[in-house]
Amino acid sequence: MHREEEKVVEIRGVKKSFDENHVLRGVDLDLHKGENLVVLGKSGTGKSVLIKLMVGLLKQDEGSITILGKNTDNLKLKELNKLRLKIGFAFQASALYDSMTVRENLEFPLVRNVKNLSRKEINKKVEGLLDSVGLPKTINQMPAELSGGQKKRIGIARTLILEPEIMLYDEPTAGLDPTTCIDINNLINQVKEEYNTSSIVITHDLTCAKVTGDRMAVLIDGQFQAVGPFEEVFAQATNPRIKSFYDYNFIQ
Ligand SMILES: Nc1ncnc2c1ncn2[C@@H]1O[C@H](COP(=O)(O)OP(=O)(O)OP(=O)(O)O)[C@@H](O)[C@H]1O
């Protein structure tokens, strides 16, 4: 099997409604091993719902979700938790603990989830990751002392500390200035290479999508209406809804 064809996530025919609000209306999507897949869609189209279904925080009404070969539909909580450890979730708001130093923030998931690590091993991991995200000097700082971009980097480092196979980035560039956006986009690409992750990047930012995404998936009216490389999806877009999405982002 080619590396590109190996699927780490397979979503088939997934439907999810909240009363009369039919949010996902038959979603099919694959995440291939080693790729960055960008999920695009207007506000309220169900991107977060899809992520919540993937990590078992919500349950679909119909369809199936298979992650790393495991069908998640009837997983027991213990198995689901084991699977969740292989999925790193980089939240929009970085979600750092304000009362902990950068070192403590990074250590926290390790100490909670990986038993029997020596102090030396913990230090090595924390320091290695801070080096990777280019912020070794922040180790003893508090989150309040960091810039928005630095917080994002630390948040990504903290997610990586458990060595996830799949990364989920929720609006990684939201609220950042253009230069910092470039840094974060580069970091997302670096993470893919360095840590061999497969990632889903949820974003409204088409520059982020273009730079980080091996493929785009555009969610419209509860279904993925276009999936493929950036140029294929946007440059030749004939669907006016997809075209308007592009025009909105790149106003001439
Ligand atoms: N727990 C819930 N109960 C009821 N409705 C919900 C729930 N979660 C999400 N929804 C609804 O599902 C729809 C999709 O929400 P979702 O948060 O997935 O959108 P989104 O595409 O992530 O938007 P944004 O880009 O603004 O973050 C919305 O209409 C929302 O109100």
The ligand as a Gaussian input file, in Angstrom:
#p B3LYP/6-31G(d) Opt

LIG

0 1
 N      -24.230000      20.847000      21.556000
 C      -24.971000      21.482000      20.651000
 N      -26.306000      21.606000      20.790000
 C      -27.050000      22.216000      19.863000
 N      -26.566000      22.773000      18.719000
 C      -25.245000      22.689000      18.523000
 C      -24.373000      22.043000      19.465000
 N      -23.112000      22.110000      18.987000
 C      -23.181000      22.752000      17.802000
 N      -24.464000      23.107000      17.525000
 C      -24.909000      23.799000      16.300000
 O      -24.295000      23.165000      15.192000
 C      -23.986000      24.130000      14.179000
 C      -22.525000      23.988000      13.790000
 O      -21.702000      24.434000      14.864000
 P      -20.105000      24.359000      14.821000
 O      -19.654000      24.904000      16.136000
 O      -19.682000      23.009000      14.458000
 O      -19.757000      25.377000      13.658000
 P      -18.315000      25.746000      13.072000
 O      -18.335000      25.424000      11.622000
 O      -17.254000      25.125000      13.901000
 O      -18.322000      27.331000      13.250000
 P      -17.122000      28.378000      13.583000
 O      -16.307000      28.480000      12.339000
 O      -17.855000      29.640000      13.891000
 O      -16.353000      27.841000      14.759000
 C      -24.380000      25.492000      14.743000
 O      -25.628000      25.843000      14.214000
 C      -24.445000      25.245000      16.227000
 O      -25.388000      26.092000      16.824000

